[in-house]
Amino acid sequence: MPDTSRRPADLVRGLYRQADHLIHEVAKFGAVGLVALVVDVGLFNLLRFAGGEGPMYDKPLTAKVISVTVAATVAYFGNRYWTFRHRGRTSFHREYLLFIVLNAVGLGISVGCLWFSHYVLNLRGPIADNISANVIGLGLGTLFRFWSYRRWVFPEDTDAADEEAISTVA
């Protein structure tokens, strides 16, 4: 009679070997995202509150635009040269433009979750707003960004990505 107690462990090991590459990409993507988050939050607070009233104390939206732009640039280079370094390369301008557009879509997902929770479900407290925007919205936006970066920004087959981009525009 075969020993069935080892089969689940063997199955898990086999699945891990198959998904090993994806697991490493996800971990690197998460690490780059955390660095970008620290840059975003840190720079925003530095611009707004450094020394009490920072250089952009009265301009919170401008401070946020600057901090998000710098953080997105950090994320682009981290993902390009570490997370997805093994993937094909296209032109810097194409990659960066797609990266920014897809980040905007990810932001829209987060803001959309907040809007739905706040205005449709009428959940208006600070906990509800943070859960909808920074847990659900950020989580869904991050999943979208990971998938879309792999597909369009840092594709495995750059020729296919260029053809798909051209056919989408045409």
Protein Blocks (a to p, Z undefined) as FASTA:
>chain_A
ZZfklmmmmmmmmmmmmmmmmmmmmmmmmmmmmmmmmmmmmmmmmmmmgghiacklmlmm
lmmmmmmmmmmmmmmmmmmmmmmmmpccddfklmmmmmmmmmmmmmmmmmmmmmmmmmmn
opabfklmmmmmmmmmmmmmmmmmmmmmmmmmmcfblmlmmmmmmmmmZZ
